[in-house]
Each structure stands twice: as structure tokens, then as C-alpha cells.
């Protein structure tokens, strides 16, 4: 892990205290923290390939200009603002966003349970009915995001929390699609789950990349095996799910293969088409429940009000930060 904040570090005038670093991605560091004795999760924008931390905890550019780094920070914070406003039962809530140490932080609610990666390590593959149930819940969240013009671009088992009732929650993304036109690769590359486009500098990234990741997620849940990394598949056939799980329904196998096609034009057109096709392959007694779940929770549920944004003074935070570019 690259230069995480030390335990007991205070942020936002002492409102938050870092307990320990939990890990992160190419672009963020994740911390277990406290806020008035309440456990929370804090994510810090820290693109390790393009910045370094000073002794006073501020980050400065490395290999890019300071102006470019600040632009990335502003994009990250702006995307977090859009994410924070989404209200959905399968999307983790972001409760605060702030600028400090020349970078952006967000505070997420602390959820109780284990993530899907931990579940699969503990149990191995999942039964078809359970895998489809989890898939439909997450797909409803992704459909909701897509309806707001957003793409996640970082779906993976470790980013999906499962509580004791079987309810799943999708962690917030760590990437802005705006970054990719910059000429610098800042994608949250997740081996086995990232589409080929996420490895390509300057390429356009969109909702079809989430469809690829969801296909890979289904592959992992039904076989217990992480699918091959996208670049390694160029010029060769991907080992299909049925290679690892002989009892898997051929139609489900084919659905996963279609979703994970390296050519985005050969994938499902949208998340609705993919999910409806999967529901049709679920055990018959689950059809009505799954369809209702997807239709109700995939629809637009609402956003936090502008008044709530004003409480965090987000507009002023962004204006002041952008002024520092010049």
C-alpha cells in the first residue's frame, strides 16, 4: 500500500480520526475511522502512480503537473457529489465529502457484514438461485446509476457487501470516466473484472464496461474461479464457466460469455436486457420475486436535496479548490 495516513491522524478539524488503513485501489486509499465514537469508512483520492505524500500529509504531483493532479482531484470530488446524491437500497451511502491535504476525501457509512470476495473464499461457488439473487440486487443498483448517466467502472466482489439477511450493497466507484481522455491511465484495474477498454489509454468508457464486470461477477459466483484477465484473452478463447463447473446450465454459460465479449458491440445492449435474460433462466418459482425486485429497485428512487448539499457547502468547496488551479 502506498503511503497511507498514519493511525490517529485527524481530519476535518478533528471531526474524523483514522484508525487503520484497509487497502485501496490504484486511485484511492481506504481507511477504518471514527466520527464521535461511530465507526465509518473514509476514502482518500491518492493516484499512487502520479503523486506522493509529504511529511505534513499533503499530496503533490509526481510524473504529471500539479495542475493536472488538481484537475483529477476536482473530477473525483465532483463525481462523489453525484454519487452522494443517489438514494438506493443497494448503493452505499456517502455522508460527507471534503478537501484536505490537497486531495479529496469521502466518508461512507460503515456497513456490517462480509464482502462477496470474503463470502466466496469461505464458501466457494454459490448456488444458482443465490448467485442470481445477488446479481439482480446489484444490477438494480447499476441500472439506477445508468439511468442517471453514470457508470461505475469498478465492480468487483470486494466492493459488494452482504449483510446477515442476504441484502447486498455496492460500494461507491473510485474513478471518473473523464480521466481517460487525459492521456494518463487512471482506471481502477481489477484483474478478471475490468473490460479491455479500461486498459487502453485515451479510450472512451461507458456503461458496457459495467456489463462486462457483471458478467465476470456472475462467472466467479457460479464457478468459484476468477475469469481470465481481459488482455490475456486477446487472440485466444476464454475458458468458459462450464469448463470449471460442469453442472452449470448451458444457457447461463452462454449469457456470461456474451456479457464478457471483448468486443463491446457483441455484449448485451444494456443492463435491463442482460438481467431480464438471466431472470428467465432462474428457477421458475423465483421469477416473479426477482422480476419485481429488479423493476422496483431499478427505477429512479430519488436524490438527496440541494439543501443537504448546501449543509456540506460543497459548491463553495469546489469553487475554492478550482481557483487554486490558476
C-alpha positions in Angstrom: 0.0 0.0 0.0 1.3 3.5 -0.9 1.9 6.0 1.9 -1.3 5.7 3.8 -2.2 8.1 6.6 -0.9 7.0 10.0 -3.3 5.7 12.7 -4.7 8.5 14.9 -4.4 11.1 12.1 -7.2 13.7 12.5 -9.1 15.1 9.5 -11.6 17.9 9.1 -10.6 19.8 12.2 -10.6 16.7 14.3 -14.1 15.5 13.3 -12.6 12.2 11.9 -9.8 10.1 13.3 -8.0 7.4 11.3 -7.9 4.0 13.0 -6.1 2.0 10.3 -5.7 1.6 6.6 -7.8 -1.1 5.0 -6.4 -1.2 1.5 -7.4 0.6 -1.7 -7.1 0.7 -5.5 -4.8 2.4 -8.0 -6.6 5.7 -7.2 -7.8 5.6 -3.6 -6.8 4.6 -0.1 -9.4 3.2 2.2 -9.4 3.7 6.0 -11.3 2.5 9.0 -12.1 5.6 11.1 -14.1 7.1 13.9 -16.5 10.0 14.0 -17.7 10.8 17.5 -17.2 7.1 18.5 -19.1 5.9 15.4 -17.2 3.7 13.0 -17.0 4.9 9.4 -15.1 4.3 6.2 -13.0 7.1 4.7 -11.7 7.0 1.2 -8.8 9.3 0.1 -8.1 10.1 -3.5 -4.5 9.0 -4.0 -3.5 8.0 -7.5 -0.2 6.4 -6.4 1.4 6.4 -9.9 1.1 10.1 -10.2 1.5 11.6 -6.7 3.5 11.3 -3.5 2.8 12.3 0.1 4.8 14.9 2.1 5.5 14.6 5.8 2.6 17.0 6.5 0.3 14.6 4.8 -0.3 16.8 1.7 0.0 15.1 -1.7 1.9 16.6 -4.6 2.2 15.6 -8.2 4.7 13.1 -9.5 5.2 12.4 -13.2 2.4 14.8 -14.0 1.9 18.5 -13.3 0.4 19.8 -10.1 -2.4 21.4 -12.2 -3.2 18.1 -13.8 -3.3 16.4 -10.4 -5.6 19.1 -9.0 -7.9 18.6 -12.0 -8.2 14.9 -11.2 -8.9 15.7 -7.6 -11.7 18.1 -8.7 -13.2 15.5 -11.0 -13.1 12.8 -8.3 -14.8 15.1 -5.8 -17.4 16.2 -8.3 -18.2 12.5 -9.1 -18.5 11.8 -5.4 -21.0 14.6 -5.1 -23.2 13.0 -7.8 -22.8 9.6 -6.1 -23.7 11.0 -2.7 -27.0 12.3 -4.0 -28.2 8.8 -5.2 -30.6 7.1 -2.9 -30.9 3.3 -3.5 -31.1 0.3 -1.1 -28.2 -1.4 -2.8 -25.8 1.6 -3.0 -23.6 2.5 -0.1 -24.3 6.0 1.2 -21.7 8.7 1.2 -22.3 11.0 4.1 -19.6 13.6 3.7 -17.1 15.0 1.2 -14.3 17.4 1.9 -11.0 18.7 0.6 -7.9 18.5 2.7 -4.2 17.8 2.2 -4.6 18.9 -1.4 -6.8 16.0 -2.2 -10.4 14.8 -1.8 -12.0 12.6 0.9 -15.3 11.0 1.2 -16.9 9.4 4.3 -19.1 6.3 3.8 -21.4 4.6 6.3 -19.9 1.6 8.0 -21.9 -1.5 6.9 -22.0 -4.7 9.0 -21.3 -7.9 7.1 -18.8 -9.5 4.8 -18.0 -8.6 1.2 -18.6 -11.0 -1.6 -14.9 -11.8 -2.0 -14.8 -13.0 1.6 -18.0 -15.0 1.2 -16.6 -16.8 -1.9 -13.3 -17.5 -0.1 -15.3 -19.0 2.8 -17.9 -21.0 0.8 -16.6 -21.4 -2.7 -19.1 -21.2 -5.5 -22.7 -20.2 -4.8 -25.9 -22.0 -5.7 -27.5 -20.6 -8.9 -30.5 -19.2 -7.1 -28.3 -17.3 -4.6 -26.0 -16.0 -7.3 -28.9 -14.7 -9.4 -30.5 -13.1 -6.3 -27.3 -11.2 -5.5 -26.9 -10.4 -9.2 -30.4 -8.9 -9.5 -29.9 -6.7 -6.5 -26.6 -5.3 -7.8 -27.9 -5.0 -11.3 -30.8 -2.9 -10.0 -28.3 -0.5 -8.4 -26.3 -0.4 -11.7 -29.4 0.2 -13.7 -30.3 3.1 -11.4 -26.8 4.6 -11.9 -27.0 4.2 -15.7 -30.4 6.0 -15.7 -28.6 8.9 -14.1 -25.9 8.9 -16.8 -23.3 7.4 -14.5 -21.1 4.3 -15.0 -19.4 2.5 -12.0 -16.4 1.1 -13.8 -15.1 -0.7 -10.7 -17.5 -3.5 -9.9 -15.7 -6.5 -8.2 -16.6 -8.9 -5.4 -14.6 -7.0 -2.8 -16.8 -4.0 -3.5 -20.0 -5.7 -2.7 -21.1 -6.1 0.9 -23.6 -8.8 2.1 -25.4 -8.4 5.4 -26.9 -11.2 7.5 -30.2 -11.1 5.7 -28.7 -11.5 2.2 -29.1 -7.9 1.2 -26.2 -6.6 -0.9 -24.7 -3.1 -1.1 -22.5 -1.8 -3.9 -19.6 0.4 -2.8 -19.1 3.7 -4.5 -16.8 3.9 -7.5 -13.2 5.1 -7.4 -13.0 6.5 -10.9 -14.2 9.3 -13.1 -14.8 8.5 -16.8 -13.5 12.0 -17.6 -10.0 10.9 -16.6 -9.5 8.6 -19.5 -9.3 11.3 -22.2 -6.4 12.9 -20.3 -3.7 10.5 -21.7 -2.9 9.1 -18.3 -4.2 5.6 -17.3 -6.1 6.0 -14.0 -8.5 3.2 -14.3 -9.2 1.0 -11.3 -8.0 -2.2 -12.9 -9.4 -5.3 -11.3 -8.0 -8.4 -12.8 -10.7 -10.6 -14.2 -13.4 -7.9 -13.9 -12.1 -4.9 -15.9 -13.0 -4.8 -19.6 -10.3 -4.5 -22.2 -11.2 -0.8 -22.7 -10.2 0.0 -19.2 -6.6 -1.0 -20.0 -6.4 1.3 -23.0 -5.2 4.9 -22.6 -7.5 7.6 -24.0 -10.3 5.2 -24.9 -13.9 6.1 -24.1 -15.5 4.2 -21.2 -19.2 3.6 -20.8 -22.0 1.5 -19.3 -21.0 -1.5 -21.4 -17.9 -1.8 -19.2 -20.2 -2.4 -16.3 -21.9 -5.2 -18.2 -18.6 -6.9 -18.7 -17.8 -6.7 -15.0 -21.2 -8.1 -14.1 -20.7 -11.0 -16.4 -17.3 -11.6 -14.7 -19.0 -11.3 -11.3 -21.5 -14.0 -12.3 -18.7 -16.2 -13.6 -17.0 -16.0 -10.2 -20.1 -16.6 -8.2 -21.1 -19.7 -10.1 -17.7 -21.4 -10.5 -15.6 -20.1 -7.6 -12.9 -19.2 -10.2 -11.9 -15.7 -11.2 -12.2 -15.3 -15.0 -9.2 -14.7 -17.2 -7.9 -11.1 -17.3 -9.1 -9.3 -20.4 -5.7 -8.6 -22.0 -4.7 -12.2 -21.7 -7.7 -13.2 -23.8 -6.6 -11.3 -26.9 -6.3 -13.8 -29.7 -7.4 -16.8 -27.7 -10.6 -18.3 -26.4 -11.6 -17.7 -22.8 -12.1 -20.8 -20.7 -15.9 -20.8 -20.3 -17.7 -21.2 -17.0 -18.8 -24.7 -17.8 -15.1 -25.7 -18.1 -14.9 -25.2 -14.3 -18.4 -26.1 -13.3 -19.7 -29.0 -15.4 -23.2 -28.8 -14.0 -23.8 -25.2 -15.0 -26.8 -24.6 -17.3 -25.6 -24.1 -20.9 -27.8 -21.1 -21.3 -26.4 -19.4 -18.2 -22.9 -20.2 -19.5 -23.7 -18.6 -22.8 -25.1 -15.5 -21.1 -21.9 -14.9 -19.2 -19.8 -15.4 -22.3 -21.9 -12.9 -24.2 -21.6 -10.3 -21.4 -17.8 -10.8 -21.3 -17.2 -10.5 -25.0 -14.1 -8.4 -25.6 -16.0 -6.6 -28.3 -18.4 -4.3 -26.5 -20.8 -4.3 -29.6 -21.3 -8.0 -29.1 -22.4 -7.7 -25.4 -25.9 -7.0 -24.2 -27.2 -3.6 -25.2 -28.0 -2.6 -21.7 -28.3 -3.9 -18.1 -32.0 -4.4 -18.4 -31.6 -6.8 -21.4 -29.0 -8.8 -19.5 -30.8 -9.0 -16.3 -34.2 -10.0 -17.8 -32.4 -12.7 -19.8 -30.8 -14.1 -16.5 -34.1 -13.9 -14.6 -35.7 -16.1 -17.3 -33.0 -18.7 -16.6 -33.6 -18.7 -12.8 -35.7 -21.5 -11.1 -39.3 -20.9 -12.0 -40.6 -20.2 -8.5 -38.2 -17.2 -8.3 -39.2 -15.5 -11.5 -41.9 -13.2 -10.0 -39.8 -12.2 -7.0 -36.7 -11.4 -9.0 -38.6 -9.5 -11.6 -40.4 -7.4 -9.0 -37.1 -6.7 -7.2 -35.4 -5.6 -10.4 -38.3 -3.4 -11.6 -39.0 -1.7 -8.3 -35.4 -1.1 -7.3 -34.0 -0.4 -10.7 -36.4 2.5 -11.1 -35.5 6.1 -10.1 -35.9 6.4 -6.3 -34.7 9.9 -5.7 -31.8 12.1 -4.7 -30.7 14.0 -1.7 -31.9 17.6 -1.8 -29.9 20.6 -2.7 -30.4 21.7 0.9 -28.4 18.7 2.1 -25.7 19.6 -0.4 -25.7 23.1 1.0 -25.1 21.8 4.5 -21.8 20.4 3.4 -21.1 23.7 1.5 -20.0 21.6 -1.5 -20.3 24.3 -4.1 -18.0 26.6 -2.2 -15.5 23.8 -1.6 -15.3 23.1 -5.3 -15.1 26.7 -6.3 -12.3 27.4 -3.9 -10.4 24.3 -4.9 -10.7 25.1 -8.7 -9.5 28.6 -8.1 -6.2 27.2 -6.8 -5.5 25.8 -10.4 -4.6 29.2 -11.5 
